[in-house]
Amino acid sequence: MITGFAECCEREYKVWETTRAVVTRATVLLKMHPLRAYDAVQLATALRVSEGFVRAGLPPLTFVSADERLCECARAEGLSTENPSNYPSHND
């Protein structure tokens, strides 16, 4: 299971390192929103990536999370969001 996850991440995702700038932004987000620490890091990273997209002339990032509280915070920070829990599963 873990090996499959690591392989999927290599193929399917761009992994962003946590930088001091991201941690600083996460700290600010923690003061503004009811977030857990790692959720603040995730949101700070998403905001940074989205800003890079916009600077490059691309559409802003859509933040995807099944955590509705985290989605609410992302929307408050100006991101559009999608919660996969809002869609019926095709596996049923």
N, C-alpha and C positions, 0 to 999 in steps of 0.2 A: 504494500500500500504506500509506504513512504517513498520507495524508489519510483513508483508510478507517478506520485505527486511531483517529485523533483524533476523527472523527465518531462512531464506536462508543462511545468513552469519554464523549463528551458526552451521548449518548442513554442509555447503559446503566449508567453508574457514577457514584457520588459520589466526587469527588476530594478528598482531605484534604490540606491544606497541612502541611508539616513545620514544627513549632514547636520552640522551645527545650526545652519539656517533653518532647517526643517524642525529641529528640536526647539529652537527659539520660537518659531511660529506656533508649534504645538503648545508651548507654554502659554502663549497669549490666548490661544483657542480654549485652553482649560479654564482660564479666568473668565471667559465670555460665555461658555456653554457647559451644560451638564454632560461632560464627556469622561470616559475612562482614558487613562494615559495613552494606551496604544491606539485607541480610536482617534485621539487628537493627532498622533503622529501620522496615521493613515489619512486623515483629512488634510493636514498640513501638506503632505506629499501630493495629494490630489490637487490642491489649490495651486501648488507650485507648477505641476505638470500642465494644468489647464492654462495658467498664465503663459507658459511657454508655447502652448498650442496657439493661443490668440496672437502672441507676438509673431509667430511664424505664418500668420494668415489662415490658420485652420480654425474650425469650430471649437468652442470650449469643450472640455471633457464632460461626459455624463458620469456622475458618481453612482455606482451600483453597490447596494448593500441591503441585506435582509434585516438590518437593525434600523427600525423606523426612527428611533431617537437620533441615531447618527445621520440618517437622511435629513431629518429636520434641521440639524445643525449645518449640514452641507448646503441645504437650500438657503438658510439664513446667511451663509457666506457667499451666496450668489451662484452656486452650482445647480444645474438641473440634475434630477435624481431618478433612479429607477430602483424599485424594490421587487426582486424576483418573487417574493412571497405573494405579490398581488396578482400573479398569473397562475392559472390552473396548471397543474402538472400533467404532462402527457404520458407519464409512467403509470397512471392509475388505471 
